[in-house]
Amino acid sequence: MSNINVLRVVTLSDAEMKALSLLCFQALRDDPGSAALLDGNLSLGEGYFELMIRATLLEGYLLAVKNDAGEIVSVGAWFAPGTALFATEAQRALGLQRFFSKLSPQGRDWYKTTYPNIIKSTLEGLFSEHEGSHRWWCSLLCTDNRAQNKGYGTAIVNYVCDLAKKNDELIALACTTTENVAKYTAMGMRERGKTTVPHPHTPSFDIHVMTREN
């Protein structure tokens, strides 16, 4: 994997944005967490992932691996300590309210209140105050279904670990399946804990919190 080049993406053309949003949706459409975030409406998927990507370009680290044709085949949306996805008005102004308007009232309340409260209480129980303020968080990590098992995701994780190591920080993410727990464990991460998340319109799902310390 030493020859895999990870780059930080700072801008995308309209065509690149459309292709990357579709890649993310196709890679994660069967994830139970995605179904919940979309209130069970998969037609919102590409638009939601585009919103995540735009927010990451604005205030996070959009990291990618490209193929020989220059197309992104693996992507990670990471936020450095002190930042988070949709945590600022500048990020939310990219279209989060428009997305909320397409959810049911129950789905919107779940996204804005129930889900963040569960995540907040779970993370507070798993991380010390110091760790919480020195934690890189991955909001999205996926690879084109046609480019799986080539070490691209691992290369992105290692890249962020090197960034975190400079300031004695750690990296963390949440995943929803035991299959992904095994994949992240193989990348040198460990499971700190898990919790079950209910949803009014989609099946309940487990969130596994994974970390890697330097």
TORZAKOL-12653 format. One record per residue (C-alpha): residue in one letter; x, y, z; residue number from 0. Coordinates in steps of 0.001 Angstrom, whole numbers, plus 500000, padded with zeros to 6 digits. Layout:
<bagus>
<bagu resn="A" x="X" y="Y" z="Z" resi="NUM"/>
...
</bagus>
This chain:
<bagus>
<bagu resn="M" x="500000" y="500000" z="500000" resi="0"/>
<bagu resn="S" x="503025" y="502289" z="500125" resi="1"/>
<bagu resn="N" x="502424" y="503335" z="496519" resi="2"/>
<bagu resn="I" x="498853" y="504515" z="497129" resi="3"/>
<bagu resn="N" x="498721" y="508291" z="496864" resi="4"/>
<bagu resn="V" x="496246" y="510023" z="499175" resi="5"/>
<bagu resn="L" x="495469" y="513626" z="498336" resi="6"/>
<bagu resn="R" x="493459" y="516366" z="499946" resi="7"/>
<bagu resn="V" x="490770" y="517600" z="497573" resi="8"/>
<bagu resn="V" x="490066" y="521322" z="497839" resi="9"/>
<bagu resn="T" x="487751" y="521830" z="494867" resi="10"/>
<bagu resn="L" x="485517" y="519752" z="492610" resi="11"/>
<bagu resn="S" x="483928" y="520529" z="489270" resi="12"/>
<bagu resn="D" x="480186" y="520037" z="488934" resi="13"/>
<bagu resn="A" x="480796" y="516767" z="487074" resi="14"/>
<bagu resn="E" x="483249" y="515546" z="489711" resi="15"/>
<bagu resn="M" x="480806" y="516447" z="492486" resi="16"/>
<bagu resn="K" x="478011" y="514534" z="490789" resi="17"/>
<bagu resn="A" x="480242" y="511488" z="490238" resi="18"/>
<bagu resn="L" x="481527" y="511508" z="493822" resi="19"/>
<bagu resn="S" x="478041" y="511909" z="495326" resi="20"/>
<bagu resn="L" x="476871" y="508940" z="493272" resi="21"/>
<bagu resn="L" x="479895" y="506878" z="494340" resi="22"/>
<bagu resn="C" x="479121" y="507536" z="498011" resi="23"/>
<bagu resn="F" x="475448" y="506732" z="497610" resi="24"/>
<bagu resn="Q" x="476098" y="503492" z="495750" resi="25"/>
<bagu resn="A" x="478690" y="502411" z="498307" resi="26"/>
<bagu resn="L" x="476471" y="503192" z="501308" resi="27"/>
<bagu resn="R" x="472906" y="502770" z="500072" resi="28"/>
<bagu resn="D" x="472478" y="499484" z="501982" resi="29"/>
<bagu resn="D" x="473945" y="500836" z="505213" resi="30"/>
<bagu resn="P" x="471260" y="500994" z="507930" resi="31"/>
<bagu resn="G" x="472613" y="504309" z="509149" resi="32"/>
<bagu resn="S" x="472187" y="505827" z="505699" resi="33"/>
<bagu resn="A" x="468588" y="504632" z="505534" resi="34"/>
<bagu resn="A" x="467875" y="506311" z="508876" resi="35"/>
<bagu resn="L" x="469557" y="509600" z="507969" resi="36"/>
<bagu resn="L" x="467499" y="509687" z="504771" resi="37"/>
<bagu resn="D" x="464290" y="508882" z="506665" resi="38"/>
<bagu resn="G" x="463962" y="505760" z="504516" resi="39"/>
<bagu resn="N" x="463808" y="507829" z="501320" resi="40"/>
<bagu resn="L" x="466771" y="506676" z="499228" resi="41"/>
<bagu resn="S" x="465932" y="509190" z="496490" resi="42"/>
<bagu resn="L" x="467494" y="511810" z="498788" resi="43"/>
<bagu resn="G" x="470800" y="509943" z="498920" resi="44"/>
<bagu resn="E" x="472875" y="511606" z="496237" resi="45"/>
<bagu resn="G" x="471801" y="515071" z="497320" resi="46"/>
<bagu resn="Y" x="472600" y="514364" z="500951" resi="47"/>
<bagu resn="F" x="476071" y="513036" z="500181" resi="48"/>
<bagu resn="E" x="476726" y="516069" z="497996" resi="49"/>
<bagu resn="L" x="475811" y="518221" z="500993" resi="50"/>
<bagu resn="M" x="478269" y="516294" z="503179" resi="51"/>
<bagu resn="I" x="481009" y="516655" z="500593" resi="52"/>
<bagu resn="R" x="480439" y="520408" z="500207" resi="53"/>
<bagu resn="A" x="480534" y="520875" z="504003" resi="54"/>
<bagu resn="T" x="483780" y="518926" z="504209" resi="55"/>
<bagu resn="L" x="485353" y="520962" z="501421" resi="56"/>
<bagu resn="L" x="484417" y="524093" z="503341" resi="57"/>
<bagu resn="E" x="485704" y="523252" z="506817" resi="58"/>
<bagu resn="G" x="487056" y="519718" z="506874" resi="59"/>
<bagu resn="Y" x="489500" y="517455" z="505082" resi="60"/>
<bagu resn="L" x="488204" y="515729" z="501974" resi="61"/>
<bagu resn="L" x="490764" y="513006" z="501309" resi="62"/>
<bagu resn="A" x="490773" y="510842" z="498221" resi="63"/>
<bagu resn="V" x="492502" y="508167" z="496197" resi="64"/>
<bagu resn="K" x="492284" y="508411" z="492406" resi="65"/>
<bagu resn="N" x="492681" y="505765" z="489723" resi="66"/>
<bagu resn="D" x="494944" y="506038" z="486691" resi="67"/>
<bagu resn="A" x="492225" y="507951" z="484845" resi="68"/>
<bagu resn="G" x="492173" y="510630" z="487547" resi="69"/>
<bagu resn="E" x="488787" y="509566" z="488920" resi="70"/>
<bagu resn="I" x="488182" y="509406" z="492659" resi="71"/>
<bagu resn="V" x="487678" y="505789" z="493718" resi="72"/>
<bagu resn="S" x="487899" y="506177" z="497496" resi="73"/>
<bagu resn="V" x="487017" y="509131" z="499697" resi="74"/>
<bagu resn="G" x="487064" y="510151" z="503340" resi="75"/>
<bagu resn="A" x="485407" y="513161" z="504968" resi="76"/>
<bagu resn="W" x="487377" y="514033" z="508101" resi="77"/>
<bagu resn="F" x="487129" y="516849" z="510621" resi="78"/>
<bagu resn="A" x="490024" y="517983" z="512785" resi="79"/>
<bagu resn="P" x="489646" y="518541" z="516538" resi="80"/>
<bagu resn="G" x="487344" y="521448" z="517254" resi="81"/>
<bagu resn="T" x="485380" y="521032" z="514026" resi="82"/>
<bagu resn="A" x="482532" y="518757" z="512991" resi="83"/>
<bagu resn="L" x="480117" y="518079" z="510162" resi="84"/>
<bagu resn="F" x="477301" y="520671" z="509996" resi="85"/>
<bagu resn="A" x="478535" y="522248" z="513233" resi="86"/>
<bagu resn="T" x="478646" y="525775" z="511838" resi="87"/>
<bagu resn="E" x="476123" y="528026" z="510169" resi="88"/>
<bagu resn="A" x="478408" y="528278" z="507142" resi="89"/>
<bagu resn="Q" x="478155" y="524533" z="506604" resi="90"/>
<bagu resn="R" x="474431" y="524381" z="507299" resi="91"/>
<bagu resn="A" x="473833" y="527225" z="504850" resi="92"/>
<bagu resn="L" x="474977" y="524967" z="502017" resi="93"/>
<bagu resn="G" x="471524" y="523379" z="501967" resi="94"/>
<bagu resn="L" x="470823" y="521520" z="505185" resi="95"/>
<bagu resn="Q" x="467452" y="523216" z="505705" resi="96"/>
<bagu resn="R" x="466389" y="522247" z="502179" resi="97"/>
<bagu resn="F" x="467283" y="518661" z="503022" resi="98"/>
<bagu resn="F" x="465284" y="518824" z="506269" resi="99"/>
<bagu resn="S" x="462264" y="520110" z="504359" resi="100"/>
<bagu resn="K" x="462167" y="516829" z="502421" resi="101"/>
<bagu resn="L" x="462004" y="514655" z="505561" resi="102"/>
<bagu resn="S" x="458862" y="513720" z="507421" resi="103"/>
<bagu resn="P" x="458252" y="515658" z="510660" resi="104"/>
<bagu resn="Q" x="459262" y="512560" z="512648" resi="105"/>
<bagu resn="G" x="462357" y="511995" z="510534" resi="106"/>
<bagu resn="R" x="463365" y="515622" z="510857" resi="107"/>
<bagu resn="D" x="462963" y="515541" z="514643" resi="108"/>
<bagu resn="W" x="464997" y="512336" z="514800" resi="109"/>
<bagu resn="Y" x="467820" y="513864" z="512751" resi="110"/>
<bagu resn="K" x="467889" y="517170" z="514637" resi="111"/>
<bagu resn="T" x="467269" y="515929" z="518189" resi="112"/>
<bagu resn="T" x="467136" y="512175" z="518871" resi="113"/>
<bagu resn="Y" x="470163" y="511108" z="516845" resi="114"/>
<bagu resn="P" x="472596" y="513848" z="517964" resi="115"/>
<bagu resn="N" x="471580" y="513371" z="521607" resi="116"/>
<bagu resn="I" x="472314" y="509636" z="521396" resi="117"/>
<bagu resn="I" x="475658" y="510259" z="519718" resi="118"/>
<bagu resn="K" x="476602" y="512963" z="522229" resi="119"/>
<bagu resn="S" x="475817" y="510829" z="525280" resi="120"/>
<bagu resn="T" x="477562" y="507807" z="523776" resi="121"/>
<bagu resn="L" x="480751" y="509676" z="522930" resi="122"/>
<bagu resn="E" x="480850" y="511418" z="526305" resi="123"/>
<bagu resn="G" x="480824" y="508004" z="527949" resi="124"/>
<bagu resn="L" x="483639" y="506665" z="525771" resi="125"/>
<bagu resn="F" x="486088" y="509574" z="525602" resi="126"/>
<bagu resn="S" x="487743" y="511656" z="528281" resi="127"/>
<bagu resn="E" x="487451" y="515432" z="527986" resi="128"/>
<bagu resn="H" x="491024" y="515566" z="526733" resi="129"/>
<bagu resn="E" x="490392" y="512907" z="524118" resi="130"/>
<bagu resn="G" x="487240" y="514639" z="522949" resi="131"/>
<bagu resn="S" x="489180" y="517841" z="522302" resi="132"/>
<bagu resn="H" x="491995" y="515965" z="520540" resi="133"/>
<bagu resn="R" x="489905" y="513757" z="518276" resi="134"/>
<bagu resn="W" x="489762" y="513635" z="514497" resi="135"/>
<bagu resn="W" x="486342" y="512418" z="513405" resi="136"/>
<bagu resn="C" x="485492" y="510638" z="510185" resi="137"/>
<bagu resn="S" x="481996" y="511457" z="508924" resi="138"/>
<bagu resn="L" x="482315" y="509433" z="505726" resi="139"/>
<bagu resn="L" x="484674" y="506786" z="504380" resi="140"/>
<bagu resn="C" x="483807" y="504738" z="501333" resi="141"/>
<bagu resn="T" x="485248" y="503165" z="498213" resi="142"/>
<bagu resn="D" x="483805" y="502573" z="494783" resi="143"/>
<bagu resn="N" x="482216" y="499125" z="494743" resi="144"/>
<bagu resn="R" x="484439" y="498264" z="491768" resi="145"/>
<bagu resn="A" x="487639" y="499155" z="493636" resi="146"/>
<bagu resn="Q" x="487159" y="497327" z="496923" resi="147"/>
<bagu resn="N" x="489890" y="495428" z="498810" resi="148"/>
<bagu resn="K" x="492801" y="497349" z="497316" resi="149"/>
<bagu resn="G" x="493832" y="499106" z="500514" resi="150"/>
<bagu resn="Y" x="492482" y="502524" z="499553" resi="151"/>
<bagu resn="G" x="490448" y="503042" z="502720" resi="152"/>
<bagu resn="T" x="493382" y="501913" z="504840" resi="153"/>
<bagu resn="A" x="495642" y="504389" z="503062" resi="154"/>
<bagu resn="I" x="493248" y="507233" z="503903" resi="155"/>
<bagu resn="V" x="493061" y="506136" z="507547" resi="156"/>
<bagu resn="N" x="496860" y="505974" z="507743" resi="157"/>
<bagu resn="Y" x="497115" y="509445" z="506200" resi="158"/>
<bagu resn="V" x="494881" y="510927" z="508909" resi="159"/>
<bagu resn="C" x="496762" y="509027" z="511602" resi="160"/>
<bagu resn="D" x="499949" y="510733" z="510443" resi="161"/>
<bagu resn="L" x="498212" y="514118" z="510704" resi="162"/>
<bagu resn="A" x="496916" y="513301" z="514183" resi="163"/>
<bagu resn="K" x="500275" y="512038" z="515365" resi="164"/>
<bagu resn="K" x="501832" y="515478" z="514953" resi="165"/>
<bagu resn="N" x="499822" y="516802" z="517917" resi="166"/>
<bagu resn="D" x="499365" y="513583" z="519895" resi="167"/>
<bagu resn="E" x="495753" y="513262" z="518753" resi="168"/>
<bagu resn="L" x="493577" y="510247" z="517972" resi="169"/>
<bagu resn="I" x="491183" y="509370" z="515172" resi="170"/>
<bagu resn="A" x="487662" y="508013" z="515513" resi="171"/>
<bagu resn="L" x="484607" y="507044" z="513512" resi="172"/>
<bagu resn="A" x="481309" y="505231" z="513855" resi="173"/>
<bagu resn="C" x="480123" y="502320" z="511736" resi="174"/>
<bagu resn="T" x="476912" y="500319" z="511749" resi="175"/>
<bagu resn="T" x="477772" y="496723" z="510827" resi="176"/>
<bagu resn="T" x="479957" y="493995" z="512284" resi="177"/>
<bagu resn="E" x="481440" y="493574" z="508801" resi="178"/>
<bagu resn="N" x="482769" y="497113" z="508944" resi="179"/>
<bagu resn="V" x="483967" y="496626" z="512516" resi="180"/>
<bagu resn="A" x="486146" y="493797" z="511178" resi="181"/>
<bagu resn="K" x="487413" y="495978" z="508329" resi="182"/>
<bagu resn="Y" x="488353" y="498855" z="510617" resi="183"/>
<bagu resn="T" x="489946" y="496482" z="513098" resi="184"/>
<bagu resn="A" x="492163" y="495265" z="510258" resi="185"/>
<bagu resn="M" x="493141" y="498920" z="509718" resi="186"/>
<bagu resn="G" x="494499" y="499087" z="513263" resi="187"/>
<bagu resn="M" x="491401" y="500512" z="514920" resi="188"/>
<bagu resn="R" x="489627" y="499127" z="517980" resi="189"/>
<bagu resn="E" x="486037" y="499191" z="519099" resi="190"/>
<bagu resn="R" x="485496" y="501381" z="522155" resi="191"/>
<bagu resn="G" x="481799" y="500741" z="522537" resi="192"/>
<bagu resn="K" x="478461" y="500608" z="520823" resi="193"/>
<bagu resn="T" x="474879" y="501712" z="521221" resi="194"/>
<bagu resn="T" x="471569" y="500958" z="519549" resi="195"/>
<bagu resn="V" x="469755" y="503739" z="517715" resi="196"/>
<bagu resn="P" x="465984" y="503607" z="517098" resi="197"/>
<bagu resn="H" x="464262" y="505364" z="514201" resi="198"/>
<bagu resn="P" x="460567" y="506068" z="513611" resi="199"/>
<bagu resn="H" x="460532" y="504756" z="510031" resi="200"/>
<bagu resn="T" x="463521" y="502447" z="509517" resi="201"/>
<bagu resn="P" x="464864" y="499508" z="511533" resi="202"/>
<bagu resn="S" x="466920" y="500194" z="514647" resi="203"/>
<bagu resn="F" x="470646" y="499858" z="514117" resi="204"/>
<bagu resn="D" x="473833" y="499589" z="516133" resi="205"/>
<bagu resn="I" x="476566" y="502205" z="516104" resi="206"/>
<bagu resn="H" x="480063" y="500910" z="516802" resi="207"/>
<bagu resn="V" x="482587" y="503568" z="517815" resi="208"/>
<bagu resn="M" x="486079" y="502810" z="516535" resi="209"/>
<bagu resn="T" x="489317" y="504566" z="517441" resi="210"/>
<bagu resn="R" x="493007" y="504450" z="516691" resi="211"/>
<bagu resn="E" x="495489" y="506071" z="519006" resi="212"/>
<bagu resn="N" x="499028" y="507085" z="518103" resi="213"/>
</bagus>
